[in-house]
Amino acid sequence: MALSIFDIFKIGIGPSSSHTVGPMWAGHRFLNDLREKGILDSISSVRVGLYGSLALTGKGHSTDKAAILGLAGYRPDGVDPDIADQAFEDIVNTGVMKLAGERDIPFNYDHQMVFHFGEELEHPNGMRIYASDKNGIVVYYKTYLSVGGGFVVCADEFNSKDKQNGTDSPVDDVPSIPYSFKNAAELLQLCEQHKLTIAELVMANEKVLAGGDEEQVSANIDAIWDVMRNCIDRGLRMEGELPVSNMKRRASSMHQQLMANPEAMLKDHFSIMDWVTLFAMAVNEENACGGRVVTAPTNGAAGIIPAVLAYYTRFIDGADHKGVRDFIATSAAIGMLYKMNATISGAEAGCQAEVGSACSMAAGALAAVMGGNVHQVENAAEIGMEHNLGMTCDPIGGLVQVPCIERNGMAAIKAITATRMAMRGDGNHEVSLDSCIETMYRTGLDLQSKYRETSQGGLAVFAKPQCVA
């Protein structure tokens, strides 16, 4: 199996990759199935069932909106965030859905969007979609599992070789890549054997996956960075309140404070940390509002990599466009290791799988563009995860707001610190990245379900009301 940079980094909308982006893709895949079977035109009604974490925190994560919009023909990489809410409200209020964007069918939200609280399928993020004919007979249904980072698999794929793919294309259709690796040890060995950096190795693979079109690969990477950068900029400008919780957005006022006192950077070296924190929070406030973000590798952790990459471009002498591309390619390679050998799903392994993996990816990538060798890169990535082990996912109110937004800012700083620690060494270290990834996964399996994106434990239960005021 070959994962791509663009499997790890997907353009979508907030607030959650597994709860919003994934379910919207599931609706899209379901429509494709109906088309392939030649029955789309005969469908008179659809019904969606949400299970596990998708049910328990579905409304807070806009899972209901995403699933409905997916069935109405919208895609997460193309839908305009500014019209998504209105399109959803129109369907709910009128009781009419334009199936696949083509034909009106009745849709009663209260009866056809079903939250199965207390029930779980093969994965904590499960959903079923049913399609019925004019007589009300179910003619087709499919079970989908949103396994993190916007990846969606059918239940019958979950335990097969397609488990980590989550795309519409079978693995057998993916071209053979020149440098296949399953873990960090193999990745480092290939880099040393062929005298390649991690970014160079990944780009060689991407060129094959793109049919030899290297320029298109570079253009797609640039597009990822453009969305990240635009998300930061918009987050710095926007004011007002976050949805549902009515929490005040803070990034704009923080930005105004920093801009009002630029000389502070000359006196307070820690002010750079304020900027990095600000970049991360700006992205995650946009995510919380359902804005356009890059799943990196998830939406809940979407601010970390953009913040560290912005730190590189704004504060590191010698930063250039090639460095940006190398950063994204290197971080994607590290993300592939987590996806192939563990999970990036908070519902499966807690926030360590989301914020922890993003911190690890950012740390390794920053080490690479700072001139680190492959062993220093691996060391930085390992440090980035090691000190996030055991982190729970306990969003208050089932919203990707508290503690998620601040947690991204903290993790971005932690990633930079991990890089600096690794760069002070020679690459030799006690704990391998592979060991740390396995530890994260096993730790996640040991976490009680109430600490894995169900909002049934931790801060989600014990935080006082003023914490979300």
C-alpha positions in Angstrom: 0.0 0.0 0.0 1.2 3.5 -0.8 0.1 6.5 1.1 0.5 10.0 -0.4 1.2 13.4 1.0 -2.3 14.3 0.0 -3.7 11.4 2.0 -2.2 12.9 5.1 -2.9 16.5 4.2 -6.5 17.0 2.9 -8.3 20.3 2.3 -11.6 20.3 4.1 -13.8 22.2 6.5 -14.0 22.2 10.3 -14.5 21.3 13.0 -13.4 17.7 12.8 -11.7 15.4 10.3 -13.2 12.2 11.6 -16.6 13.7 12.6 -17.1 16.2 9.7 -14.7 15.5 6.8 -15.0 11.7 7.0 -18.8 11.5 7.2 -19.1 14.0 4.3 -16.8 11.7 2.2 -18.9 8.7 3.3 -22.0 10.4 1.8 -20.0 11.0 -1.4 -18.9 7.4 -1.6 -22.4 6.2 -1.0 -23.7 8.3 -3.9 -20.9 6.8 -6.1 -22.1 3.3 -5.1 -25.7 4.1 -6.1 -24.5 5.4 -9.4 -22.3 2.4 -10.1 -25.3 0.1 -9.3 -27.5 2.2 -11.6 -30.1 2.8 -8.8 -29.5 6.5 -7.9 -32.5 7.7 -9.9 -34.8 5.2 -8.2 -33.9 6.3 -4.6 -36.8 8.1 -2.9 -35.4 8.4 0.6 -32.2 8.1 2.6 -31.5 7.5 6.3 -28.3 8.0 8.3 -27.4 6.2 11.6 -24.5 7.5 13.7 -22.8 5.2 16.3 -20.2 5.5 19.0 -18.3 8.8 19.2 -20.1 10.0 16.0 -23.4 9.8 17.9 -22.2 11.0 21.3 -20.4 14.1 20.0 -21.9 14.3 16.5 -23.9 17.5 16.9 -21.0 19.3 18.5 -18.7 18.2 15.6 -21.4 18.9 12.9 -21.5 15.2 11.9 -25.2 15.5 11.1 -24.5 18.4 8.8 -21.6 16.8 7.1 -23.4 13.5 6.4 -26.5 15.3 5.0 -24.4 17.6 2.9 -22.4 14.7 1.5 -25.6 13.0 0.4 -26.7 16.3 -1.1 -23.6 16.2 -3.4 -21.2 18.4 -1.5 -17.5 17.4 -1.0 -15.3 18.6 1.9 -12.6 19.8 -0.4 -14.9 21.9 -2.5 -17.8 23.1 -0.4 -17.8 26.8 0.5 -17.8 27.0 4.3 -19.8 30.2 4.1 -22.8 28.4 2.5 -22.5 25.0 4.2 -24.5 26.0 7.3 -27.2 27.7 5.2 -27.5 24.6 2.9 -27.8 22.3 5.9 -30.4 24.6 7.6 -32.4 24.8 4.4 -32.6 20.9 4.2 -33.6 20.6 7.8 -36.2 23.4 7.7 -37.8 22.5 4.4 -37.6 18.8 4.8 -36.3 18.5 1.3 -32.8 17.3 0.1 -31.5 17.5 -3.4 -30.0 14.0 -3.6 -26.5 14.2 -5.2 -27.4 17.8 -6.1 -29.7 16.5 -8.8 -33.2 15.6 -7.6 -35.4 16.6 -4.7 -36.4 13.9 -2.2 -38.1 14.3 1.2 -35.8 14.3 4.3 -37.2 14.5 7.8 -34.2 15.3 10.1 -35.9 14.0 13.2 -36.6 10.6 11.7 -33.9 10.1 9.1 -30.9 11.3 11.1 -30.6 8.8 13.9 -28.2 9.0 16.8 -27.5 5.5 18.3 -26.2 6.6 21.7 -24.5 3.7 23.6 -24.0 1.6 20.4 -20.7 1.1 18.7 -19.7 -0.6 15.4 -16.3 -2.0 14.5 -14.7 1.3 15.2 -15.7 4.1 17.6 -16.6 6.3 14.7 -19.3 4.4 12.8 -22.2 5.3 10.6 -24.7 3.5 8.3 -26.5 4.9 5.4 -29.6 3.4 4.0 -31.3 4.1 0.6 -35.0 3.2 0.0 -37.2 3.1 -3.1 -40.6 4.6 -3.5 -42.2 1.8 -1.6 -40.0 2.4 1.4 -38.0 -0.8 0.9 -34.3 -0.5 1.6 -32.5 -1.4 -1.6 -29.0 -0.6 -0.5 -27.1 0.2 2.7 -23.5 0.6 3.7 -21.5 0.8 6.9 -18.7 3.3 7.0 -16.0 3.8 9.6 -14.3 7.2 9.9 -10.9 6.1 11.1 -9.3 9.5 11.6 -7.9 12.3 9.5 -10.8 12.2 7.0 -10.0 8.6 6.1 -13.2 6.5 5.5 -13.4 2.8 5.1 -16.3 0.4 4.6 -16.7 -2.1 7.4 -15.7 -5.0 5.2 -12.5 -3.2 4.4 -11.6 -2.5 8.0 -9.7 -5.7 8.7 -8.4 -6.0 5.1 -5.4 -4.6 3.3 -7.5 -1.5 2.6 -7.8 -0.6 6.3 -5.5 2.4 6.2 -6.3 3.5 2.7 -9.8 5.0 3.1 -10.1 6.1 -0.6 -12.4 5.1 -3.4 -9.6 3.3 -5.3 -8.6 -0.2 -4.4 -5.0 -0.7 -3.3 -4.2 -2.9 -6.3 -4.8 0.1 -8.6 -2.1 2.2 -6.9 1.2 2.2 -8.8 4.3 0.6 -7.3 6.5 3.2 -5.7 10.3 3.2 -5.7 10.8 3.5 -2.0 8.2 1.5 0.0 8.5 1.6 3.8 6.4 0.3 6.7 8.1 1.9 9.6 10.7 4.5 10.6 13.5 2.1 10.7 12.9 1.1 7.0 12.5 4.8 6.1 15.9 5.7 7.6 17.6 2.7 6.0 16.3 3.7 2.6 17.4 7.3 3.0 20.9 6.2 4.0 21.1 3.5 1.4 20.1 5.8 -1.5 21.7 9.0 0.1 18.3 10.8 0.1 16.6 13.1 2.6 13.2 12.1 3.8 11.7 14.8 1.6 13.5 13.6 -1.5 12.4 10.1 -0.9 8.8 11.1 -0.4 8.8 13.3 -3.5 10.2 10.4 -5.6 7.3 8.3 -4.5 4.8 11.2 -5.1 6.1 11.6 -8.7 5.2 8.0 -9.4 1.8 8.3 -7.7 1.2 11.4 -9.9 2.0 9.6 -13.1 5.4 11.3 -13.4 4.0 14.8 -13.2 6.5 16.4 -10.7 5.2 19.9 -11.4 1.7 18.9 -10.4 3.0 17.4 -7.1 4.7 20.6 -6.3 1.7 22.7 -7.3 -0.5 20.5 -5.0 1.9 21.0 -2.1 1.9 24.7 -2.7 -1.9 24.6 -2.6 -1.8 22.9 0.8 0.4 25.7 2.1 -1.8 28.4 0.6 -4.8 27.1 2.4 -2.8 26.8 5.7 -1.5 30.4 5.3 -4.9 31.8 4.3 -6.4 30.1 7.3 -3.9 31.7 9.6 -4.5 35.1 8.1 -8.3 34.8 8.3 -8.1 33.6 11.9 -6.1 36.7 12.8 -8.7 39.0 11.3 -12.0 37.4 12.4 -13.7 38.5 15.6 -16.9 37.5 17.3 -17.9 34.3 19.0 -17.4 30.6 18.4 -20.5 28.6 17.5 -22.7 26.9 20.2 -20.4 27.8 23.1 -20.5 31.5 22.4 -16.9 31.7 23.5 -15.1 34.9 22.3 -12.5 34.4 19.6 -9.2 35.4 21.0 -6.7 35.3 18.1 -7.7 38.7 16.7 -7.2 40.6 19.9 -3.9 38.7 20.6 -2.8 39.7 17.1 -3.7 43.4 17.8 -1.7 43.3 21.0 1.4 41.9 19.4 1.2 44.3 16.5 0.8 47.3 18.8 4.1 46.6 20.5 6.5 45.3 17.9 9.6 46.5 19.8 8.7 43.9 22.5 10.4 41.2 20.3 13.7 43.1 20.9 13.3 42.9 24.6 11.4 39.7 25.2 12.8 36.7 23.2 9.8 34.7 24.3 7.5 36.9 22.2 8.2 34.6 19.3 6.4 31.9 21.3 3.4 34.3 21.5 3.4 34.5 17.7 3.6 30.7 17.2 0.8 30.2 19.8 -1.2 32.8 18.0 -0.8 31.1 14.6 -2.0 27.8 15.9 -5.0 29.3 17.8 -6.0 31.3 14.7 -6.2 28.1 12.7 -8.2 26.2 15.3 -10.6 29.0 15.8 -11.3 28.9 12.1 -11.7 25.2 12.4 -14.1 25.5 15.3 -16.2 27.9 13.1 -16.4 25.3 10.3 -13.9 27.2 8.1 -11.6 25.9 5.4 -8.6 24.1 7.0 -6.1 21.5 6.1 -6.5 18.2 7.9 -2.9 18.0 9.4 -3.2 15.1 10.1 -6.6 15.8 11.7 -8.8 18.9 12.1 -8.6 18.9 15.9 -4.8 19.3 15.5 -4.9 21.4 12.3 -3.1 24.4 13.8 0.2 22.8 14.9 1.9 22.2 11.5 0.8 25.6 10.0 2.0 27.4 13.1 5.4 25.7 13.1 5.7 26.2 9.3 4.8 29.9 9.7 7.5 30.0 12.4 10.0 28.7 9.9 9.0 31.1 7.1 8.9 34.2 9.4 11.6 33.7 11.9 14.3 31.4 10.5 17.0 33.0 8.4 17.4 31.3 5.0 13.8 30.0 4.9 12.7 29.5 1.3 10.1 28.0 -0.9 12.0 24.7 -1.2 12.1 24.5 2.5 8.3 24.8 2.7 7.9 21.9 0.3 10.5 19.9 2.2 8.7 20.6 5.5 5.4 19.4 4.2 6.9 16.3 2.5 8.8 15.3 5.6 5.9 15.9 8.0 3.7 13.8 5.7 6.2 10.9 5.8 6.1 10.9 9.6 2.3 11.1 9.5 2.3 8.1 7.3 4.1 6.1 10.0 1.4 7.0 12.5 -1.4 6.1 10.0 0.2 2.8 9.0 1.3 1.6 12.4 -1.1 3.2 14.9 -3.9 5.7 14.5 -4.6 9.4 14.1 -8.1 9.1 15.5 -8.9 10.7 18.9 -11.9 8.4 19.2 -9.6 5.4 19.0 -6.5 6.5 21.0 -7.2 9.9 22.6 -5.8 13.3 21.7 -2.2 11.9 21.8 -3.2 10.4 18.4 -4.1 13.8 17.0 -2.2 16.6 18.7 0.6 14.2 19.6 1.1 13.0 16.0 0.9 16.6 14.7 3.5 17.7 17.2 5.7 14.8 16.2 5.3 15.6 12.4 6.0 19.3 12.9 9.1 18.6 15.1 10.6 16.2 12.6 9.9 18.4 9.6 11.4 21.5 11.3 14.5 19.5 12.1 14.8 18.6 8.5 14.6 22.1 7.1 16.9 23.3 9.8 19.6 21.0 8.3 19.2 18.0 10.6 20.3 14.6 9.4 17.7 11.8 9.2 18.5 10.6 12.7 18.0 14.0 14.1 14.7 14.2 12.3 13.6 10.9 13.7 14.8 12.0 17.2 12.8 15.3 17.0 9.7 13.4 15.9 10.1 10.9 18.7 10.5 13.7 21.3 7.4 15.4 19.9 5.3 12.3 20.6 7.0 11.0 23.7 5.9 14.1 25.7 2.3 13.9 24.5 1.8 10.2 25.5 -1.4 9.6 27.5 -3.2 12.8 26.4 -6.9 12.3 26.6 -9.6 13.6 24.2 -12.2 15.2 26.4 -13.8 18.1 24.5 -16.2 20.2 26.6 -19.7 20.0 25.1 -18.4 17.7 22.3 -16.9 20.9 20.6 -13.5 21.2 19.1 -12.9 24.3 21.3 -11.9 23.6 24.9 -9.2 22.3 25.4 -8.5 21.8 21.7 -7.7 25.4 20.6 -5.1 26.2 23.3 -3.8 22.6 23.1 -2.7 23.3 19.5 -0.8 26.4 20.6 1.0 24.5 23.4 1.9 21.6 21.0 3.3 24.0 18.4 5.7 25.3 21.0 6.5 21.8 22.2 7.4 20.8 18.6 9.9 23.7 18.3 11.4 22.7 21.6 11.7 19.1 20.5 13.5 20.2 17.4 15.9 22.3 19.3 16.7 19.4 21.7 17.3 17.0 18.8 19.5 19.5 16.9 21.7 19.8 20.0 22.4 16.1 19.7 24.0 14.0 17.0 20.9 11.9 16.3 21.7 9.1 18.8 18.8 8.6 21.2 17.4 5.9 23.5 13.8 5.5 22.3 13.1 4.9 18.6 10.2 6.6 16.9 8.8 3.2 16.0 8.7 2.3 19.7 7.1 5.6 20.6 4.4 5.1 17.9 3.6 1.6 19.2 3.5 2.9 22.8 1.1 5.6 21.8 -1.2 3.1 20.2 -1.1 0.7 23.1 -1.7 3.5 25.5 -4.7 4.7 23.5 -6.2 1.2 23.6 -5.8 1.2 27.4 -7.6 4.6 27.8 -11.2 4.2 29.0 -13.7 5.1 26.3 -14.8 8.2 28.3 -11.4 9.7 27.6 -11.6 9.1 23.8 -13.7 11.8 22.2 -17.0 10.8 23.9 -17.2 13.9 26.2 -18.1 11.5 29.0 -15.0 12.1 31.2 -12.2 14.5 32.0 -12.7 18.2 31.3 -15.9 17.5 29.5 -17.4 16.4 32.8 -15.5 18.1 35.5 -14.7 21.6 34.1 -16.7 24.4 35.7 -19.1 26.4 33.6 -16.9 29.5 33.5 -14.3 27.4 31.5 -16.5 27.7 28.5 -17.9 31.2 29.1 
